[in-house]
Amino acid sequence: MACVRNSIGSSWKLPAMTLSKNRFCGGLSHKVCFLGQRRTWSALSVSGAPESLTLFPRGNFVTRASIGVNGKSDDSDLSGSDNGSAKDSGERVVALVIGGGGREHALCFALQRSPSCDGVFCAPGNAGISHSGSATCISDLNIFDSKAVIAFCRKWGVGLVVVGPEAPLVAGLVDDLVEAGIPTFGPSAEAAALEGSKDFMKKLCDKYGIPTAKYRTFTNDSLAKQYVKEQGAPIVVKADGLAAGKGVIVAMTLEEAYEAIDSMLVDGAFGSAGSQVIIEEFLEGEEASFFALVDGENALPLESAQDHKRVGDGDTGPNTGGMGAYSPAPVLTEELQSVVMESIILPTVKGMAAEGCKFVGVLYAGLMIERKTGLPKLIEYNVRFGDPECQVLMMRLESDLAQVLLAACRGELGSVSLNWSTESAMVVVMASEGYPGPYKRGTMIRNLEEAELLSPMVKIFHASTDFNSNGDFIAAGGRVLGVTAKGKDIEEARERVYDAVQAIDWPEGFCRHDIGWRALHLRQLTNNP
């Protein structure tokens, strides 16, 4: 159970900034500098990067929000507060976000609005991130090559790296960046085992008394099937390792469970990730997501959110990476959030420290609020911001994200509080037809700008888009867009987000039409007792 000790929780001093906002923008003070054709991305090439960004014919570099003539940010409707509750030390920072999906787009969006953030890079990013002006995308930076990432950070004066997806975390990118003295938000490779191995997480729960579903771990398919037969269905079969959000099968019959076991242990459907399986009791209740920033010893809860994993309306069909989310989640009352912190999050933070691998980053707890007890049980941990939950959280965050994440890197979260919009936010994921199964790439998507212009409270986050030869957006993956909106309540947020979805012209795309149904149902019950 013990982890190799690391120094990730040590205190950091931000290196002196070598790059100024005006240098990136050729002396201009605009929020976004477009230095070339707006529909051409891969704005900055690592292999041939010149000394000054003003020379790039194809790129853009994003600086922080500027102050307009009226004294307000020119992004005021969705902007963060200048009164962020992290300490205002006056330091400036350039950030690098690792990843290229909808979660990373949302992080770039929030960092770009941070008053202390002078610029945002994203590697590899995607066409939509670059086109939106949220970041300069570095398409050819190999995020699994730590030396290349370190060299890039040193060349461009990056003072904060935020690692979005799980794969580079498990591969140890954070360890190498921290050793090089670059403040990096994310867990070490050993601490990332909380997500990288469900067996590791379950054993931690056993050792430190963290409530979770009853389980057994198997590498032998016959023994696994025997256990399933003894326990009965419904039952849950999970691949131990990372499986892109698809390694969990909720088997409603014994036959489905046997098929899941065979696919993982016999057929190798998930490769090494499925060479060990966890058979887990089926819990009845309502799922919820709980997020906390962690600095190794302190944990700071984020606002609540709830996602929708099943692909079809009414929570039908196979599990996905997530088809939509909303925040706040009424199921997570203040009382219940306190229970989660005391019984799940804090014991995990203390347990990881006791095992010799302090956790720094985001703890994303997938919870089941049990119907029979009303109490939370831990289903799984992710060690990064959830996707699509990150999108709604970043829409509501009003603090300076750059300073908050730097505080986590330095072990200083104990002195930080967060400011949140009182409004609700909702994201609806638009996916390629066929997802989560086989789907067609390269289908054209139109009217994205028109959809965003329907309301200043609408933002479209790009998860997997590219451009065709004519400069049109095309789908480049399964989950493609995260159409997101804020509103005074869940009803208004939902109305705005689905109006935007309707405005998008993408015949080969689809989405769920009932995102937020639990919150809406609960609100109706409250209003009509």
Secondary structure, DSSP 4 states (H G I P E B T S, - for coil): -------TTS---PPPP---HHHHTTT---SEEE-S-TT----S-STT--S-GGG-SS-EEE-PPPB-TTSSBTTGGGPPPS--SS------EEEEEEE-SHHHHHHHHHHHH-TTEEEEEEEE--HHHHHHTS-EE-TT--TT-HHHHHHHHHHHT--EEEE-SHHHHHHTHHHHHHHTT--EES--TTTTHHHH-HHHHHHHHHHHT--B--EEEES-HHHHHHHHHHH-SSEEEEESS--TT--EEEESSHHHHHHHHIIIIIS-TTGGGGSSEEEEEPPPEEEEEEEEEEESS-EEE---BEE--EEETTTEEEE-S-SEEEES-TTS-HHHHHHHIIIIIHHHHHHHHHTT---EEEEEEEEEEETTT--EEEEEEESS--TTHHHHHHHHB-S-HHHHHHHHHTT-GGG----B-SSEEEEEEEEETTTTS------EEB-HHHHHTT-TTEEEEESSEEE-TTS-EEE-SSEEEEEEEEESSHHHHHHHHHHHHHH-B-TTEE--S-TTHHHHHHHHHHH--
